[in-house]
């Protein structure tokens, strides 16, 4: 394969041949893809950005001793397909034969499992040996200097490595735009999760890959309960990345459940798609990430949990907002009896316990004719059933003094109510403004 002319962005590019490889990303940054051609023992690094493809680097590599795609443990073949990196090992963790760096791949992926392929420990790694063609047990090996140069472009669970026997080429204009086809399909599939029926959801899957749908009844009940209590239940797709090689696609994105102004990540979803006689269909579906040990993960466990979590978070945040409004109202009224009910029994501030703190606040209040305390830009730093951490801009004004600062509150549940356990305040750049008499 000859890839001598790359670095093209459309104008006059129709005369050039490029690898039949497409990447679409909704992130405003270059995306990198590693392409391994077993036939020529070459590894290519491509960048994709704003409908532009560029070959950044190329290195000599070595793949499996035996030819063909990997099928079983010990066949000394390198797998073929679209994979992702799951970990990074440095030289202090490696035997010398693996060189200075090693990156395990997520082989076997869900399609490999479906095809009953097995084996494990397929890595991209360096080596202390002289690099020879087809000299590995199935891994992709590089010289140490090459993998050291490649490493900065690898993002775990995000950067794809596409391994093929021989790279197919296509004229630039013949490469389809995947954002229209795959992006539209994935969004319709996503909408079916939010409001569709069992059959609406299944129509996106190829009949030869029908996912286990035992979870759907539970999911439908939970999403109905949450949607009935909170507005705008939605499942979003963050950081969508689509890779296509030949007729195979992988769509990778973070699945986020949101409702009532709150959101919870369900996990990083990975869909495998193929062009079939019935159009583009999903042929594999799983989650991936540091917490996923491999194999397909039921959407029920993650989506149902995320949906319940977003409900809990939204309810918690709603009750905390109400409590803070009541606390500020009592403070502004200088009603110290009501104000004190918002503090936990073990509250401590600057060496004062709750009793000392309230006595100190009463003494301050005697100096003022009025107090007004307002809250802006409330942010939830941590939300759980038992503890909540918030920050906000606190604006304080009285007849004699005013200031503004960043307030941090640690709240905890006490007798079923949210109460202030700890608080801190940090002045903002604006200096305090004393009030003049008269």
C-alpha positions as CSV (number, residue, x, y, z in Angstrom):
1,X,0.0,0.0,0.0
2,X,1.3,3.5,-0.8
3,X,0.2,6.3,1.4
4,X,2.8,8.9,0.2
5,X,0.4,11.8,-0.1
6,X,-1.8,12.6,2.9
7,X,-2.6,15.8,4.7
8,X,-5.6,16.7,2.6
9,X,-8.7,18.7,3.5
10,X,-10.9,18.6,0.5
11,X,-9.7,21.1,-2.2
12,X,-8.2,19.2,-5.1
13,X,-8.1,16.1,-3.0
14,X,-10.2,13.9,-5.2
15,X,-7.2,12.7,-7.2
16,X,-5.5,11.1,-4.1
17,X,-6.1,7.7,-2.6
18,X,-6.4,7.5,1.2
19,X,-7.1,4.6,3.5
20,X,-10.8,3.6,3.6
21,X,-10.9,4.9,7.2
22,X,-13.2,7.6,8.5
23,X,-13.4,9.2,11.9
24,X,-16.2,11.6,13.1
25,X,-16.0,13.3,16.5
26,X,-18.1,15.9,18.2
27,X,-15.2,17.1,20.2
28,X,-13.4,20.3,19.1
29,X,-9.9,18.7,19.0
30,X,-8.0,16.4,16.7
31,X,-8.7,12.7,17.0
32,X,-6.0,10.1,16.5
33,X,-6.4,6.6,15.0
34,X,-3.7,3.9,14.8
35,X,-3.9,1.7,11.7
36,X,-1.9,-1.5,11.5
37,X,-1.3,-3.2,8.2
38,X,-0.2,-6.8,8.8
39,X,0.7,-7.4,5.1
40,X,3.4,-4.8,5.1
41,X,4.2,-4.8,8.8
42,X,3.6,-1.1,9.1
43,X,1.9,1.0,11.7
44,X,0.4,4.4,10.8
45,X,-0.8,7.2,13.0
46,X,-3.6,9.4,11.4
47,X,-5.2,12.5,12.7
48,X,-8.7,13.6,11.9
49,X,-9.9,17.1,12.4
50,X,-12.7,19.1,10.8
51,X,-13.2,16.8,7.9
52,X,-9.5,16.6,7.3
53,X,-7.3,13.5,7.4
54,X,-3.5,13.5,7.8
55,X,-0.9,10.8,8.2
56,X,1.2,12.0,11.1
57,X,3.7,9.2,11.4
58,X,4.6,5.7,10.2
59,X,6.7,3.0,11.8
60,X,7.9,-0.5,11.2
61,X,6.0,-3.0,13.3
62,X,5.9,-6.8,13.9
63,X,2.7,-8.8,14.2
64,X,1.9,-12.5,14.8
65,X,4.1,-15.3,13.6
66,X,1.2,-16.9,11.8
67,X,-1.0,-15.3,9.2
68,X,-4.8,-14.6,9.4
69,X,-7.0,-13.2,12.1
70,X,-6.7,-14.5,15.6
71,X,-9.2,-17.3,16.4
72,X,-8.1,-19.2,19.5
73,X,-5.7,-19.0,22.4
74,X,-2.1,-19.8,21.4
75,X,-2.5,-19.6,17.6
76,X,0.2,-16.9,17.4
77,X,-2.1,-14.7,15.2
78,X,-2.8,-11.0,15.6
79,X,-6.6,-10.2,15.7
80,X,-8.2,-8.0,13.1
81,X,-10.8,-5.4,13.9
82,X,-11.3,-2.1,15.7
83,X,-10.0,-2.1,19.3
84,X,-9.2,0.3,22.2
85,X,-6.4,0.5,24.8
86,X,-7.3,-0.4,28.3
87,X,-4.1,0.2,30.3
88,X,-0.5,1.6,30.1
89,X,2.5,-0.3,31.5
90,X,5.9,1.4,31.9
91,X,9.3,-0.2,31.7
92,X,9.5,-0.7,35.5
93,X,6.4,-3.0,35.3
94,X,7.6,-4.9,32.2
95,X,9.9,-7.8,31.4
96,X,12.6,-6.6,28.9
97,X,11.0,-8.4,26.0
98,X,8.1,-6.0,26.2
99,X,10.3,-2.9,25.9
100,X,9.7,0.4,27.5
101,X,6.0,0.7,27.2
102,X,3.0,-1.6,26.7
103,X,-0.7,-1.0,26.0
104,X,-3.1,-3.9,26.3
105,X,-6.0,-4.0,23.8
106,X,-9.7,-4.9,24.6
107,X,-9.4,-8.1,22.6
108,X,-11.6,-10.1,22.6
109,X,-14.3,-7.5,22.1
110,X,-18.1,-8.2,21.9
111,X,-17.9,-9.2,18.2
112,X,-15.0,-11.6,18.9
113,X,-17.1,-13.2,21.6
114,X,-20.0,-13.5,19.2
115,X,-17.7,-15.2,16.7
116,X,-16.5,-17.6,19.4
117,X,-12.9,-16.2,19.2
118,X,-10.8,-16.5,22.3
119,X,-7.4,-15.7,23.6
120,X,-6.1,-12.8,25.6
121,X,-3.1,-10.5,26.4
122,X,-2.9,-8.9,23.0
123,X,-0.8,-5.8,23.5
124,X,0.9,-3.0,21.6
125,X,4.4,-2.9,23.1
126,X,8.0,-2.2,22.6
127,X,10.8,-4.8,22.5
128,X,14.4,-5.3,23.4
129,X,14.9,-7.6,20.4
130,X,15.8,-6.7,16.9
131,X,12.4,-6.1,15.2
132,X,11.6,-8.7,12.5
133,X,8.6,-9.3,10.4
134,X,5.9,-11.6,11.8
135,X,7.9,-12.3,15.0
136,X,5.3,-11.9,17.8
137,X,3.0,-14.3,19.5
138,X,0.0,-12.2,18.4
139,X,0.9,-8.7,19.8
140,X,1.8,-5.7,17.7
141,X,5.5,-4.9,18.5
142,X,7.4,-1.7,17.8
143,X,11.0,-0.6,18.5
144,X,11.2,1.2,21.8
145,X,11.9,4.5,20.2
146,X,8.8,4.1,18.1
147,X,6.4,3.3,20.9
148,X,7.8,6.1,23.0
149,X,7.0,8.5,20.2
150,X,3.5,7.0,19.7
151,X,2.5,7.0,23.4
152,X,1.5,10.7,23.7
153,X,-1.2,10.1,21.1
154,X,-2.8,7.2,23.0
155,X,-5.8,8.0,25.2
156,X,-7.0,4.9,27.2
157,X,-10.5,3.7,26.3
158,X,-10.7,6.4,23.6
159,X,-8.0,6.1,20.9
160,X,-8.9,3.3,18.4
161,X,-6.4,0.9,16.9
162,X,-7.6,-0.6,13.6
163,X,-5.8,-3.8,12.6
164,X,-6.3,-5.2,9.1
165,X,-4.5,-7.6,6.8
166,X,-4.2,-5.1,4.0
167,X,-5.4,-1.5,3.9
168,X,-8.1,-0.8,1.4
169,X,-7.8,2.5,-0.4
170,X,-10.5,4.9,-1.7
171,X,-10.6,8.2,-3.5
172,X,-11.1,11.1,-1.0
173,X,-14.6,11.9,-2.4
174,X,-15.6,8.3,-2.2
175,X,-15.3,8.1,1.6
176,X,-18.8,8.7,3.0
177,X,-19.5,11.1,5.9
178,X,-20.2,9.0,8.9
179,X,-21.7,11.8,11.0
180,X,-24.9,11.8,8.9
181,X,-25.4,8.1,8.8
182,X,-24.2,6.8,12.1
183,X,-24.8,10.0,14.1
184,X,-28.5,10.0,13.0
185,X,-29.0,6.3,13.7
186,X,-27.4,6.5,17.1
187,X,-29.5,9.5,18.1
188,X,-32.7,7.7,17.0
189,X,-31.6,4.6,19.0
190,X,-30.9,6.9,22.0
191,X,-34.4,8.5,21.7
192,X,-36.0,5.1,21.7
193,X,-34.4,4.5,25.1
194,X,-36.0,7.6,26.5
195,X,-39.5,7.3,25.1
196,X,-39.8,4.4,22.7
197,X,-41.3,1.0,22.9
198,X,-39.5,-2.4,23.1
199,X,-40.0,-2.7,19.3
200,X,-38.8,0.8,18.6
201,X,-35.6,0.0,20.4
202,X,-35.0,-3.4,18.8
203,X,-35.5,-2.2,15.2
204,X,-31.9,-0.7,15.3
205,X,-30.4,-4.2,15.9
206,X,-29.5,-6.7,13.2
207,X,-31.7,-9.9,13.6
208,X,-28.5,-12.0,14.0
209,X,-27.6,-9.9,17.0
210,X,-30.7,-9.6,19.2
211,X,-29.6,-8.3,22.6
212,X,-31.0,-9.8,25.8
213,X,-34.1,-7.6,26.5
214,X,-35.0,-9.0,29.9
215,X,-34.1,-5.7,31.4
216,X,-36.6,-3.6,29.3
217,X,-39.6,-4.1,31.6
218,X,-37.6,-2.8,34.6
219,X,-36.2,0.1,32.6
220,X,-39.6,1.1,31.3
221,X,-41.0,1.1,34.8
222,X,-38.1,3.1,36.3
223,X,-38.0,5.7,33.5
224,X,-41.8,6.1,33.9
225,X,-41.5,6.7,37.6
226,X,-38.7,9.3,37.2
227,X,-40.4,11.0,34.2
228,X,-43.6,11.3,36.3
229,X,-41.8,13.1,39.1
230,X,-39.1,15.1,37.2
231,X,-39.2,17.2,34.0
232,X,-37.1,16.6,30.9
233,X,-35.8,13.0,31.5
234,X,-33.2,12.5,28.8
235,X,-30.3,10.3,27.9
236,X,-27.5,12.3,26.3
237,X,-24.4,11.2,24.4
238,X,-21.2,13.0,25.4
239,X,-18.0,12.9,23.5
240,X,-19.4,10.9,20.5
241,X,-16.6,9.3,18.5
242,X,-17.3,7.2,15.4
243,X,-14.7,5.1,13.6
244,X,-15.4,3.4,10.3
245,X,-13.2,1.0,8.4
246,X,-14.6,-0.6,5.2
247,X,-18.2,-1.6,6.3
248,X,-17.5,-1.8,10.0
249,X,-18.3,1.0,12.4
250,X,-17.8,1.6,16.1
251,X,-19.6,4.4,17.9
252,X,-18.2,5.4,21.3
253,X,-19.8,7.8,23.7
254,X,-20.4,8.6,27.4
255,X,-24.1,7.9,28.2
256,X,-25.5,10.5,30.6
257,X,-29.0,10.4,32.2
258,X,-30.4,13.8,33.1
259,X,-33.6,15.0,34.7
260,X,-34.8,17.9,36.8
261,X,-31.6,19.8,36.2
262,X,-29.4,16.9,37.5
263,X,-27.3,14.4,35.6
264,X,-25.5,11.1,36.3
265,X,-23.1,9.1,34.0
266,X,-24.3,5.6,33.2
267,X,-21.0,4.7,31.6
268,X,-19.1,4.7,28.3
269,X,-21.2,2.9,25.7
270,X,-19.7,1.2,22.6
271,X,-21.8,0.2,19.7
272,X,-20.6,-1.9,16.7
273,X,-22.5,-1.3,13.5
274,X,-22.4,-2.8,10.0
275,X,-23.9,-2.1,6.6
276,X,-26.4,-4.8,6.0
277,X,-29.0,-5.4,3.3
278,X,-31.5,-3.6,5.6
279,X,-29.3,-0.6,6.1
280,X,-27.0,0.3,9.0
281,X,-27.7,-2.0,12.0
282,X,-26.2,-2.5,15.4
283,X,-24.4,-5.9,15.7
284,X,-22.7,-5.4,19.0
285,X,-23.4,-3.4,22.2
286,X,-21.4,-3.1,25.4
287,X,-19.9,-0.7,27.9
288,X,-16.2,-0.1,28.4
289,X,-14.0,1.6,30.9
290,X,-11.8,1.0,33.9
291,X,-14.6,-0.6,35.9
292,X,-15.6,-3.0,33.1
293,X,-13.7,-6.3,33.2
294,X,-14.8,-7.4,29.7
295,X,-17.8,-8.9,27.9
296,X,-21.2,-7.4,27.3
297,X,-22.8,-5.5,30.2
298,X,-26.6,-5.4,30.6
299,X,-27.9,-1.9,30.1
300,X,-30.3,-2.6,32.9
301,X,-27.7,-2.5,35.6
302,X,-26.3,0.8,34.4
303,X,-29.3,2.7,33.0
304,X,-31.7,1.8,35.8
305,X,-29.1,2.6,38.4
306,X,-28.2,6.0,36.7
307,X,-31.9,6.8,36.4
308,X,-32.5,6.1,40.0
309,X,-29.4,8.0,41.0
310,X,-30.4,11.1,38.9
311,X,-33.8,11.0,40.7
312,X,-32.1,10.8,44.1
313,X,-29.7,13.6,43.2
314,X,-32.5,15.8,41.8
315,X,-34.7,15.2,44.9
316,X,-31.7,15.9,47.2
317,X,-30.7,19.1,45.4
318,X,-34.3,20.3,45.5
319,X,-34.6,19.7,49.2
320,X,-31.2,21.3,49.8
321,X,-32.1,24.4,47.8
322,X,-35.3,24.7,49.9
323,X,-33.4,24.4,53.1
324,X,-30.8,27.0,52.0
325,X,-33.5,29.5,51.1
326,X,-35.1,29.0,54.5
327,X,-31.8,29.3,56.3
328,X,-31.0,32.6,54.4
329,X,-34.5,33.9,55.1
330,X,-34.1,33.2,58.9
331,X,-30.6,34.9,58.8
332,X,-32.0,37.9,57.0
333,X,-34.9,38.2,59.5
334,X,-32.3,38.0,62.3
335,X,-34.4,35.2,63.8
336,X,-31.7,33.4,65.6
337,X,-34.0,30.7,67.0
338,X,-35.0,29.6,63.5
339,X,-31.5,30.2,62.2
340,X,-30.1,27.8,64.7
341,X,-32.3,24.9,63.6
342,X,-30.3,24.7,60.4
343,X,-27.1,23.7,62.1
344,X,-26.1,20.2,63.1
345,X,-25.6,19.4,66.8
346,X,-21.8,18.7,66.2
347,X,-21.3,22.0,64.1
348,X,-17.9,23.6,64.8
349,X,-16.5,26.8,63.4
350,X,-13.2,28.6,64.3
351,X,-13.1,26.8,67.7
352,X,-16.8,27.5,68.5
353,X,-19.3,24.7,68.9
354,X,-22.9,25.3,67.8
355,X,-23.9,27.1,71.1
356,X,-20.9,29.4,70.9
357,X,-21.5,30.1,67.2
358,X,-25.1,31.1,67.8
359,X,-24.1,33.4,70.7
360,X,-21.5,35.0,68.4
361,X,-24.1,35.6,65.6
362,X,-26.6,37.1,68.1
363,X,-24.0,39.5,69.3
364,X,-23.2,40.6,65.7
365,X,-26.9,41.1,64.9
366,X,-27.4,43.5,67.8
367,X,-25.1,45.9,65.9
368,X,-27.3,46.2,62.8
369,X,-30.8,47.6,62.1
370,X,-31.2,45.2,59.1
371,X,-29.4,42.3,57.4
372,X,-29.9,41.0,53.8
373,X,-28.1,37.8,52.8
374,X,-28.5,36.5,49.2
375,X,-27.1,33.5,47.4
376,X,-25.9,33.4,43.7
377,X,-24.4,30.7,41.5
378,X,-25.2,27.7,43.7
379,X,-23.1,24.7,42.7
380,X,-23.4,21.1,44.0
381,X,-19.9,19.7,44.5
382,X,-20.9,16.4,46.0
383,X,-24.4,14.9,46.4
384,X,-25.2,11.7,48.2
385,X,-28.1,10.5,50.3
386,X,-26.2,11.4,53.5
387,X,-23.8,14.2,52.6
388,X,-24.0,17.2,50.3
389,X,-21.3,19.8,49.6
390,X,-22.3,23.1,48.0
391,X,-20.7,26.3,47.1
392,X,-22.2,29.7,46.2
393,X,-21.5,33.4,46.1
394,X,-22.8,34.9,49.3
395,X,-23.8,38.6,49.2
396,X,-24.1,40.1,52.7
397,X,-25.5,43.6,53.3
398,X,-26.5,45.5,56.4
399,X,-26.9,49.2,57.4
400,X,-23.3,49.3,58.5
401,X,-21.3,46.8,56.4
402,X,-21.4,44.7,53.2
403,X,-19.2,42.0,51.7
404,X,-19.3,39.2,49.1
405,X,-17.5,35.9,49.1
406,X,-17.4,32.3,48.2
407,X,-19.3,30.2,50.8
408,X,-18.8,26.4,51.1
409,X,-21.2,24.3,53.2
410,X,-20.9,20.7,54.1
411,X,-24.4,19.5,54.9
412,X,-25.4,16.2,56.5
413,X,-28.7,14.5,57.3
414,X,-29.7,14.8,61.0
415,X,-33.1,13.5,62.1
416,X,-34.1,13.3,58.5
417,X,-33.3,16.9,57.8
418,X,-30.4,18.6,56.0
419,X,-28.3,20.6,58.4
420,X,-25.0,22.5,58.2
421,X,-22.1,20.4,59.5
422,X,-19.2,22.7,58.5
423,X,-19.0,26.0,56.7
424,X,-16.2,28.3,55.3
425,X,-16.1,31.6,53.6
426,X,-13.5,33.2,51.3
427,X,-13.6,36.8,50.3
428,X,-13.7,37.6,46.6
429,X,-11.7,40.4,45.0
430,X,-14.2,43.1,45.8
431,X,-13.2,44.8,49.1
432,X,-15.8,45.2,52.0
433,X,-17.8,48.4,51.8
434,X,-18.4,50.1,55.1
435,X,-21.6,52.1,55.4
436,X,-21.4,55.7,56.5
437,X,-23.6,57.1,59.3
438,X,-26.4,59.5,58.4
